[in-house]
Amino acid sequence: MPQQLSKEIDLTCSPEGVNNWLADWTNIKAWMGPSLVDITMLSDHDQNEPICAGMRFRETRKMGKMNAKATVEVEQHELKDGVLYHRAIFDDGCNRMISEYSYVPTESGSHATWTISNAPNKWWTRAMCKVTGPMMIKMMEKCEGDHLDRLKSLIEDQPNQHQAT
């Protein structure tokens, strides 16, 4: 049973351009898609501050007929040696997932890789991970499996708003 999901896509935007695009929360919210209901900042960051390591927020998403909430903690968001790295932990109180992105430069832009992994951290989540982990991965595949395609579409539809400096 899978405990991890990986997706890849090529973008016609440099890693620095992706980072510039992600500096705007309006863009991030559009990328998060139509299931997003609300984002509430939990850390001492301003609602409009560019996403950064140490930032914590609660996201609320419409899942069927109910709203699901998860705390998101950004562990890493940095442009290092031309590569953009992003790592965040999603915790809904029962499940804990680690979402990792890398945007590696290519001749025509960047190669984006996304991996989400089941990461139980409490005794009951570790005990249940053989059941809940694959369920969460299946749900992520269904709900967010196309989100790199959505990113590509959003970024490439705004060609002048994400240029590297």
MDTraj code that builds the backbone (N, CA, C; nanometers):
import mdtraj as md
import numpy as np

residues = "MET PRO GLN GLN LEU SER LYS GLU ILE ASP LEU THR CYS SER PRO GLU GLY VAL ASN ASN TRP LEU ALA ASP TRP THR ASN ILE LYS ALA TRP MET GLY PRO SER LEU VAL ASP ILE THR MET LEU SER ASP HIS ASP GLN ASN GLU PRO ILE CYS ALA GLY MET ARG PHE ARG GLU THR ARG LYS MET GLY LYS MET ASN ALA LYS ALA THR VAL GLU VAL GLU GLN HIS GLU LEU LYS ASP GLY VAL LEU TYR HIS ARG ALA ILE PHE ASP ASP GLY CYS ASN ARG MET ILE SER GLU TYR SER TYR VAL PRO THR GLU SER GLY SER HIS ALA THR TRP THR ILE SER ASN ALA PRO ASN LYS TRP TRP THR ARG ALA MET CYS LYS VAL THR GLY PRO MET MET ILE LYS MET MET GLU LYS CYS GLU GLY ASP HIS LEU ASP ARG LEU LYS SER LEU ILE GLU ASP GLN PRO ASN GLN HIS GLN ALA THR".split()
xyz = np.array([
    [0.0826, -0.1176, 0.0000],
    [0.0000, 0.0000, 0.0000],
    [0.0875, 0.1246, 0.0000],
    [0.0605, 0.2194, -0.0903],
    [0.1479, 0.3379, -0.0988],
    [0.1355, 0.4301, 0.0219],
    [0.2495, 0.4769, 0.0669],
    [0.2564, 0.5743, 0.1751],
    [0.3112, 0.7063, 0.1210],
    [0.3280, 0.7136, -0.0133],
    [0.3878, 0.8309, -0.0761],
    [0.3326, 0.8474, -0.2170],
    [0.3254, 0.9723, -0.2610],
    [0.2814, 1.0058, -0.3957],
    [0.3797, 1.1065, -0.4524],
    [0.4203, 1.0864, -0.5767],
    [0.5121, 1.1801, -0.6427],
    [0.4567, 1.2188, -0.7787],
    [0.4761, 1.3453, -0.8134],
    [0.4361, 1.3992, -0.9437],
    [0.5479, 1.4903, -0.9936],
    [0.5587, 1.5008, -1.1286],
    [0.6599, 1.5879, -1.1893],
    [0.5984, 1.6610, -1.3078],
    [0.6545, 1.7777, -1.3366],
    [0.6087, 1.8558, -1.4523],
    [0.7192, 1.9543, -1.4912],
    [0.7230, 1.9905, -1.6183],
    [0.8157, 2.0936, -1.6647],
    [0.7409, 2.2252, -1.6786],
    [0.8037, 2.3317, -1.6314],
    [0.7469, 2.4660, -1.6371],
    [0.8336, 2.5545, -1.7258],
    [0.7727, 2.6497, -1.7941],
    [0.8503, 2.7456, -1.8736],
    [0.8798, 2.8687, -1.7883],
    [0.9167, 2.8453, -1.6653],
    [0.9444, 2.9505, -1.5683],
    [1.0639, 2.9048, -1.4841],
    [1.1571, 2.9935, -1.4619],
    [1.2747, 2.9585, -1.3820],
    [1.2360, 2.9342, -1.2363],
    [1.3198, 2.8632, -1.1600],
    [1.2922, 2.8487, -1.0166],
    [1.2766, 2.9837, -0.9461],
    [1.3578, 3.0816, -0.9843],
    [1.3458, 3.2152, -0.9252],
    [1.2118, 3.2786, -0.9619],
    [1.1671, 3.2575, -1.0855],
    [1.0372, 3.3071, -1.1280],
    [0.9234, 3.2416, -1.0507],
    [0.9339, 3.1103, -1.0250],
    [0.8334, 3.0407, -0.9441],
    [0.8325, 3.0996, -0.8037],
    [0.9506, 3.1227, -0.7473],
    [0.9608, 3.1815, -0.6142],
    [0.8963, 3.3204, -0.6103],
    [0.9209, 3.4011, -0.7130],
    [0.8588, 3.5342, -0.7207],
    [0.7067, 3.5228, -0.7289],
    [0.6577, 3.4267, -0.8056],
    [0.5134, 3.4070, -0.8201],
    [0.4526, 3.3638, -0.6861],
    [0.5225, 3.2764, -0.6135],
    [0.4741, 3.2275, -0.4844],
    [0.4836, 3.3324, -0.3733],
    [0.5469, 3.4439, -0.3994],
    [0.5564, 3.5506, -0.2988],
    [0.4218, 3.6213, -0.2801],
    [0.3292, 3.5994, -0.3710],
    [0.1981, 3.6640, -0.3665],
    [0.0925, 3.5625, -0.3221],
    [0.0311, 3.5869, -0.2064],
    [-0.0688, 3.4946, -0.1511],
    [-0.1915, 3.4813, -0.2403],
    [-0.2221, 3.5816, -0.3211],
    [-0.3331, 3.5693, -0.4155],
    [-0.3041, 3.4555, -0.5118],
    [-0.1793, 3.4463, -0.5576],
    [-0.1386, 3.3371, -0.6460],
    [-0.1449, 3.2027, -0.5746],
    [-0.0936, 3.1986, -0.4523],
    [-0.0933, 3.0730, -0.3756],
    [-0.2363, 3.0236, -0.3557],
    [-0.3271, 3.1146, -0.3184],
    [-0.4665, 3.0756, -0.2958],
    [-0.5307, 3.0250, -0.4257],
    [-0.5002, 3.0875, -0.5370],
    [-0.5524, 3.0400, -0.6657],
    [-0.4988, 2.9000, -0.6952],
    [-0.3712, 2.8788, -0.6636],
    [-0.3094, 2.7480, -0.6872],
    [-0.3705, 2.6411, -0.5968],
    [-0.4055, 2.6774, -0.4739],
    [-0.4642, 2.5808, -0.3813],
    [-0.6001, 2.5313, -0.4303],
    [-0.6598, 2.6011, -0.5214],
    [-0.7775, 2.5510, -0.5893],
    [-0.9102, 2.5832, -0.5241],
    [-1.0164, 2.5372, -0.5892],
    [-1.1517, 2.5731, -0.5483],
    [-1.1959, 2.5128, -0.4149],
    [-1.1266, 2.4116, -0.3647],
    [-1.1668, 2.3536, -0.2360],
    [-1.1230, 2.4397, -0.1176],
    [-1.0333, 2.5366, -0.1418],
    [-0.9867, 2.6236, -0.0334],
    [-1.0979, 2.7161, 0.0129],
    [-1.1245, 2.7151, 0.1442],
    [-1.2261, 2.8009, 0.2041],
    [-1.1612, 2.9188, 0.2743],
    [-1.0507, 2.8914, 0.3492],
    [-0.9903, 2.9967, 0.4310],
    [-0.8475, 2.9609, 0.4680],
    [-0.7676, 3.0649, 0.4907],
    [-0.6337, 3.0508, 0.5480],
    [-0.6264, 3.1468, 0.6654],
    [-0.5862, 3.0945, 0.7807],
    [-0.5694, 3.1755, 0.9016],
    [-0.4256, 3.1637, 0.9469],
    [-0.3547, 3.2756, 0.9542],
    [-0.2150, 3.2747, 0.9963],
    [-0.2074, 3.2431, 1.1459],
    [-0.1218, 3.1487, 1.1841],
    [-0.1029, 3.1108, 1.3241],
    [0.0297, 3.1615, 1.3801],
    [0.1260, 3.1845, 1.2937],
    [0.2563, 3.2359, 1.3376],
    [0.2523, 3.3883, 1.3393],
    [0.3613, 3.4505, 1.3807],
    [0.3684, 3.5966, 1.3902],
    [0.4010, 3.6617, 1.2555],
    [0.3595, 3.6007, 1.1483],
    [0.3817, 3.6558, 1.0154],
    [0.2575, 3.7323, 0.9713],
    [0.2796, 3.8324, 0.8886],
    [0.1702, 3.9095, 0.8323],
    [0.1011, 3.8262, 0.7241],
    [-0.0287, 3.8450, 0.7085],
    [-0.1066, 3.7701, 0.6089],
    [-0.0541, 3.7890, 0.4664],
    [0.0139, 3.9015, 0.4408],
    [0.0623, 3.9295, 0.3058],
    [0.2122, 3.9060, 0.2895],
    [0.2797, 3.8639, 0.3947],
    [0.4236, 3.8370, 0.3877],
    [0.4484, 3.7154, 0.2975],
    [0.5530, 3.7211, 0.2164],
    [0.5829, 3.6053, 0.1313],
    [0.6032, 3.4787, 0.2151],
    [0.5636, 3.3679, 0.1595],
    [0.5765, 3.2400, 0.2283],
    [0.7232, 3.2170, 0.2645],
    [0.7471, 3.1664, 0.3858],
    [0.8846, 3.1486, 0.4325],
    [0.8913, 3.0385, 0.5379],
    [1.0103, 2.9889, 0.5633],
    [1.0312, 2.8891, 0.6681],
    [0.9885, 2.9490, 0.8018],
    [0.9245, 2.8666, 0.8838],
    [0.8772, 2.9114, 1.0140],
    [0.7328, 2.9588, 1.0131],
    [0.6770, 2.9795, 0.8965],
    [0.5390, 3.0243, 0.8853],
    [0.4459, 2.9080, 0.9213],
    [0.3419, 2.9380, 0.9988],
    [0.2391, 2.8401, 1.0342],
    [0.1029, 2.9012, 1.0057],
    [0.0165, 2.8230, 0.9440],
    [-0.1190, 2.8692, 0.9179],
    [-0.2144, 2.7504, 0.9173],
    [-0.3409, 2.7820, 0.9344],
    [-0.4449, 2.6793, 0.9274],
    [-0.5181, 2.6987, 0.7964],
    [-0.5280, 2.5913, 0.7201],
    [-0.6071, 2.5974, 0.5986],
    [-0.7356, 2.5184, 0.6200],
    [-0.8433, 2.5720, 0.5663],
    [-0.9728, 2.5064, 0.5704],
    [-1.0128, 2.4771, 0.4268],
    [-1.0486, 2.3508, 0.4012],
    [-1.0876, 2.3089, 0.2671],
    [-1.2240, 2.2412, 0.2709],
    [-1.2985, 2.2593, 0.1667],
    [-1.4264, 2.1913, 0.1510],
    [-1.3963, 2.0498, 0.1022],
    [-1.4382, 1.9521, 0.1808],
    [-1.4184, 1.8113, 0.1454],
    [-1.5565, 1.7467, 0.1466],
    [-1.6166, 1.7345, 0.0321],
    [-1.7535, 1.6835, 0.0263],
    [-1.8474, 1.7861, 0.0876],
    [-1.9219, 1.7432, 0.1906],
    [-2.0179, 1.8320, 0.2559],
    [-1.9617, 1.8977, 0.3806],
    [-1.8379, 1.8674, 0.4154],
    [-1.7821, 1.9246, 0.5381],
    [-1.6555, 2.0047, 0.5099],
    [-1.6169, 2.0856, 0.6070],
    [-1.4917, 2.1592, 0.6006],
    [-1.3862, 2.0833, 0.6794],
    [-1.2710, 2.0627, 0.6193],
    [-1.1596, 1.9957, 0.6860],
    [-1.0517, 2.0990, 0.7130],
    [-0.9942, 2.0936, 0.8332],
    [-0.8901, 2.1888, 0.8718],
    [-0.7595, 2.1146, 0.8966],
    [-0.6513, 2.1787, 0.8583],
    [-0.5174, 2.1254, 0.8849],
    [-0.4250, 2.2412, 0.9176],
    [-0.3333, 2.2162, 1.0097],
    [-0.2289, 2.3128, 1.0389],
    [-0.1134, 2.2853, 0.9443],
    [-0.0628, 2.3906, 0.8836],
    [0.0487, 2.3800, 0.7897],
    [0.1671, 2.4529, 0.8486],
    [0.2800, 2.3836, 0.8589],
    [0.4032, 2.4457, 0.9063],
    [0.5073, 2.4371, 0.7957],
    [0.5541, 2.5528, 0.7505],
    [0.6548, 2.5580, 0.6453],
    [0.7916, 2.5380, 0.7107],
    [0.8541, 2.4264, 0.6798],
    [0.9865, 2.3971, 0.7360],
    [1.0984, 2.4560, 0.6515],
    [1.0761, 2.4614, 0.5211],
    [1.1797, 2.5117, 0.4305],
    [1.1129, 2.5808, 0.3132],
    [1.1652, 2.6948, 0.2773],
    [1.1273, 2.7641, 0.1547],
    [1.2467, 2.8506, 0.1179],
    [1.3292, 2.7983, 0.0294],
    [1.4514, 2.8725, -0.0046],
    [1.4975, 2.8440, -0.1459],
    [1.5583, 2.9454, -0.2025],
    [1.6229, 2.9361, -0.3319],
    [1.7710, 2.9186, -0.3030],
    [1.8236, 2.7997, -0.3316],
    [1.9630, 2.7684, -0.2996],
    [2.0320, 2.7121, -0.4234],
    [2.1404, 2.7767, -0.4641],
    [2.2161, 2.7362, -0.5827],
    [2.1265, 2.7218, -0.7062],
    [2.0316, 2.8133, -0.7194],
    [1.9443, 2.8148, -0.8358],
    [1.8251, 2.7204, -0.8283],
    [1.8145, 2.6414, -0.7218],
    [1.7038, 2.5467, -0.7055],
    [1.6126, 2.5973, -0.5945],
    [1.4815, 2.5959, -0.6197],
    [1.3844, 2.6341, -0.5179],
    [1.3376, 2.5085, -0.4455],
    [1.3483, 2.5112, -0.3133],
    [1.3038, 2.4002, -0.2290],
    [1.1910, 2.4498, -0.1385],
    [1.0911, 2.3654, -0.1212],
    [0.9805, 2.3964, -0.0297],
    [0.9412, 2.2664, 0.0396],
    [0.9282, 2.2728, 0.1719],
    [0.8873, 2.1563, 0.2510],
    [0.7904, 2.2049, 0.3583],
    [0.6739, 2.1398, 0.3665],
    [0.5719, 2.1779, 0.4646],
    [0.5099, 2.0525, 0.5254],
    [0.4699, 2.0658, 0.6515],
    [0.4028, 1.9572, 0.7218],
    [0.2566, 1.9954, 0.7397],
    [0.1683, 1.9054, 0.7022],
    [0.0244, 1.9216, 0.7174],
    [-0.0216, 1.8271, 0.8272],
    [-0.0901, 1.8812, 0.9271],
    [-0.1357, 1.8000, 1.0393],
    [-0.2808, 1.8353, 1.0697],
    [-0.3689, 1.7366, 1.0582],
    [-0.5106, 1.7608, 1.0879],
    [-0.5512, 1.7053, 1.2244],
    [-0.4536, 1.6652, 1.3041],
    [-0.4806, 1.6092, 1.4358],
    [-0.4841, 1.4576, 1.4353],
    [-0.5167, 1.3992, 1.3212],
    [-0.5184, 1.2528, 1.3077],
    [-0.4144, 1.2047, 1.2075],
    [-0.3915, 1.2839, 1.1065],
    [-0.2969, 1.2478, 1.0005],
    [-0.1909, 1.3555, 0.9891],
    [-0.0729, 1.3128, 0.9525],
    [0.0391, 1.4059, 0.9339],
    [0.1046, 1.3711, 0.8019],
    [0.1132, 1.4712, 0.7138],
    [0.1704, 1.4514, 0.5808],
    [0.2831, 1.5515, 0.5603],
    [0.3862, 1.5066, 0.4905],
    [0.4968, 1.5954, 0.4548],
    [0.4924, 1.6172, 0.3042],
    [0.4865, 1.7436, 0.2653],
    [0.4797, 1.7822, 0.1249],
    [0.6110, 1.8505, 0.0876],
    [0.6790, 1.7977, -0.0132],
    [0.8093, 1.8515, -0.0550],
    [0.8081, 1.8842, -0.2041],
    [0.8640, 1.9993, -0.2369],
    [0.8757, 2.0451, -0.3745],
    [1.0202, 2.0804, -0.4047],
    [1.0600, 2.0565, -0.5291],
    [1.1851, 2.1136, -0.5789],
    [1.1589, 2.1621, -0.7206],
    [1.2209, 2.2746, -0.7525],
    [1.2119, 2.3358, -0.8848],
    [1.3549, 2.3525, -0.9334],
    [1.3959, 2.2648, -1.0230],
    [1.5341, 2.2601, -1.0715],
    [1.5412, 2.3288, -1.2073],
    [1.6407, 2.4176, -1.2265],
    [1.6492, 2.4881, -1.3550],
    [1.6725, 2.3932, -1.4721],
    [1.6086, 2.4255, -1.5843],
    [1.6305, 2.3554, -1.7106],
    [1.6573, 2.4614, -1.8162],
    [1.6883, 2.4182, -1.9377],
    [1.7137, 2.5139, -2.0452],
    [1.5906, 2.5994, -2.0758],
    [1.4716, 2.5414, -2.0566],
    [1.3493, 2.6142, -2.0929],
    [1.2694, 2.6644, -1.9731],
    [1.3225, 2.6481, -1.8497],
    [1.2508, 2.6940, -1.7309],
    [1.2913, 2.6160, -1.6072],
    [1.2037, 2.5249, -1.5642],
    [1.2375, 2.4423, -1.4477],
    [1.1595, 2.3112, -1.4512],
    [1.2153, 2.2136, -1.3820],
    [1.1514, 2.0841, -1.3649],
    [1.1007, 2.0783, -1.2217],
    [0.9689, 2.0688, -1.2056],
    [0.9067, 2.0675, -1.0732],
    [0.8781, 1.9242, -1.0305],
    [0.9131, 1.8937, -0.9070],
    [0.8834, 1.7640, -0.8477],
    [0.8105, 1.7869, -0.7164],
    [0.7029, 1.7140, -0.6958],
    [0.6254, 1.7196, -0.5715],
    [0.6135, 1.5789, -0.5160],
    [0.6422, 1.5645, -0.3890],
    [0.6253, 1.4372, -0.3192],
    [0.5509, 1.4637, -0.1904],
    [0.4479, 1.3848, -0.1663],
    [0.3769, 1.3925, -0.0390],
    [0.3832, 1.2542, 0.0246],
    [0.4181, 1.2546, 0.1530],
    [0.4395, 1.1294, 0.2250],
    [0.3587, 1.1271, 0.3526],
    [0.3103, 1.0087, 0.3861],
    [0.2472, 0.9870, 0.5147],
    [0.3591, 0.9873, 0.6190],
    [0.3433, 1.0654, 0.7235],
    [0.4503, 1.0806, 0.8232],
    [0.3923, 1.0760, 0.9644],
    [0.3436, 0.9579, 1.0085],
    [0.2850, 0.9502, 1.1424],
    [0.3866, 0.9866, 1.2499],
    [0.3404, 1.0567, 1.3538],
    [0.4342, 1.0985, 1.4580],
    [0.3821, 1.0719, 1.5989],
    [0.2666, 1.0097, 1.6105],
    [0.2126, 0.9762, 1.7416],
    [0.1875, 0.8263, 1.7452],
    [0.1799, 0.7670, 1.8623],
    [0.1681, 0.6216, 1.8695],
    [0.0453, 0.5700, 1.7944],
    [-0.0684, 0.6414, 1.8041],
    [-0.1884, 0.5915, 1.7365],
    [-0.1813, 0.6127, 1.5859],
    [-0.1145, 0.7194, 1.5428],
    [-0.1025, 0.7390, 1.3983],
    [-0.0038, 0.6384, 1.3388],
    [0.0992, 0.6039, 1.4145],
    [0.1921, 0.4999, 1.3679],
    [0.1218, 0.3646, 1.3618],
    [0.0370, 0.3359, 1.4626],
    [-0.0350, 0.2085, 1.4658],
    [-0.1352, 0.1977, 1.3511],
    [-0.1941, 0.3099, 1.3131],
    [-0.2974, 0.3102, 1.2093],
    [-0.2451, 0.3403, 1.0689],
    [-0.1161, 0.3708, 1.0558],
    [-0.0643, 0.4220, 0.9283],
    [-0.0781, 0.3237, 0.8123],
    [-0.0844, 0.1927, 0.8395],
    [-0.1007, 0.0978, 0.7282],
    [-0.2390, 0.1115, 0.6651],
    [-0.3345, 0.1606, 0.7429],
    [-0.4696, 0.1825, 0.6911],
    [-0.4878, 0.3273, 0.6465],
    [-0.4578, 0.4214, 0.7378],
    [-0.4857, 0.5625, 0.7084],
    [-0.3881, 0.6222, 0.6074],
    [-0.2619, 0.5772, 0.6079],
    [-0.1625, 0.6312, 0.5139],
    [-0.2040, 0.6140, 0.3694],
    [-0.2342, 0.4900, 0.3254],
    [-0.2786, 0.4718, 0.1867],
    [-0.4090, 0.5459, 0.1557],
    [-0.4984, 0.5548, 0.2541],
    [-0.6227, 0.6306, 0.2345],
    [-0.5920, 0.7774, 0.2083],
    [-0.5008, 0.8347, 0.2879],
    [-0.4649, 0.9755, 0.2702],
    [-0.3963, 0.9975, 0.1355],
    [-0.3080, 0.9060, 0.0970],
    [-0.2395, 0.9184, -0.0324],
    [-0.3425, 0.9107, -0.1454],
    [-0.4383, 0.8191, -0.1348],
    [-0.5427, 0.8066, -0.2361],
    [-0.6266, 0.9343, -0.2435],
    [-0.6601, 0.9907, -0.1269],
    [-0.7363, 1.1150, -0.1233],
    [-0.6553, 1.2298, -0.1857],
    [-0.5244, 1.2365, -0.1549],
    [-0.4394, 1.3417, -0.2129],
    [-0.4314, 1.3262, -0.3645],
    [-0.4219, 1.2026, -0.4116],
    [-0.4187, 1.1773, -0.5560],
    [-0.5476, 1.2284, -0.6202],
    [-0.6611, 1.2012, -0.5569],
    [-0.7904, 1.2429, -0.6112],
    [-0.8081, 1.3947, -0.6043],
    [-0.7745, 1.4554, -0.4895],
    [-0.8005, 1.5983, -0.4681],
    [-0.6912, 1.6896, -0.5234],
    [-0.5671, 1.6463, -0.5173],
    [-0.4557, 1.7348, -0.5526],
    [-0.3613, 1.6764, -0.6575],
    [-0.3970, 1.5638, -0.7151],
    [-0.3098, 1.4986, -0.8129],
    [-0.2771, 1.5841, -0.9343],
    [-0.3639, 1.6808, -0.9646],
    [-0.3426, 1.7673, -1.0810],
    [-0.2900, 1.9053, -1.0429],
    [-0.2482, 1.9234, -0.9186],
    [-0.2159, 2.0604, -0.8760],
    [-0.0894, 2.1154, -0.9417],
    [0.0038, 2.0307, -0.9864],
    [0.1191, 2.0838, -1.0609],
    [0.0747, 2.1326, -1.1992],
    [-0.0225, 2.0647, -1.2571],
    [-0.0793, 2.1126, -1.3841],
    [-0.1466, 2.2482, -1.3637],
    [-0.2162, 2.2635, -1.2505],
    [-0.2807, 2.3910, -1.2175],
    [-0.1753, 2.5003, -1.2000],
    [-0.0650, 2.4671, -1.1321],
    [0.0447, 2.5637, -1.1155],
    [0.0983, 2.6066, -1.2519],
    [0.1249, 2.5110, -1.3372],
    [0.1772, 2.5404, -1.4710],
    [0.0826, 2.6346, -1.5460],
    [-0.0446, 2.6031, -1.5433],
    [-0.1430, 2.6857, -1.6119],
    [-0.1475, 2.8271, -1.5550],
    [-0.1504, 2.8376, -1.4221],
    [-0.1566, 2.9701, -1.3588],
    [-0.0322, 3.0534, -1.3872],
    [0.0845, 2.9949, -1.3749],
    [0.2097, 3.0687, -1.3969],
    [0.2245, 3.1075, -1.5435],
    [0.1972, 3.0142, -1.6315],
    [0.2206, 3.0409, -1.7733],
    [0.1139, 3.1321, -1.8337],
    [0.0002, 3.1487, -1.7646],
    [-0.1013, 3.2446, -1.8102],
    [-0.0681, 3.3873, -1.7675],
    [0.0318, 3.4050, -1.6780],
    [0.0752, 3.5368, -1.6309],
    [0.2241, 3.5524, -1.6589],
    [0.2659, 3.5471, -1.7843],
    [0.4096, 3.5401, -1.8151],
    [0.4930, 3.6563, -1.7629],
    [0.4378, 3.7743, -1.7510],
    [0.5200, 3.8878, -1.7086],
    [0.5226, 3.9080, -1.5577],
    [0.4420, 3.8329, -1.4826],
    [0.4326, 3.8544, -1.3392],
    [0.5252, 3.7660, -1.2576],
    [0.6051, 3.6819, -1.3220],
    [0.6913, 3.5903, -1.2467],
    [0.8346, 3.5900, -1.2982],
    [0.8713, 3.6911, -1.3671],
    [1.0053, 3.6949, -1.4259],
    [1.1122, 3.7017, -1.3181],
    [1.2180, 3.6281, -1.3392],
    [1.3332, 3.6342, -1.2479],
    [1.3994, 3.7702, -1.2617],
    [1.4551, 3.8155, -1.1512],
    [1.5216, 3.9466, -1.1547],
    [1.6715, 3.9305, -1.1597],
])
top = md.Topology()
chain = top.add_chain()
for i, resn in enumerate(residues, 1):
    res = top.add_residue(resn, chain, resSeq=i)
    for name in ("N", "CA", "C"):
        top.add_atom(name, md.element.get_by_symbol(name[0]), res)
traj = md.Trajectory(xyz[None], top)
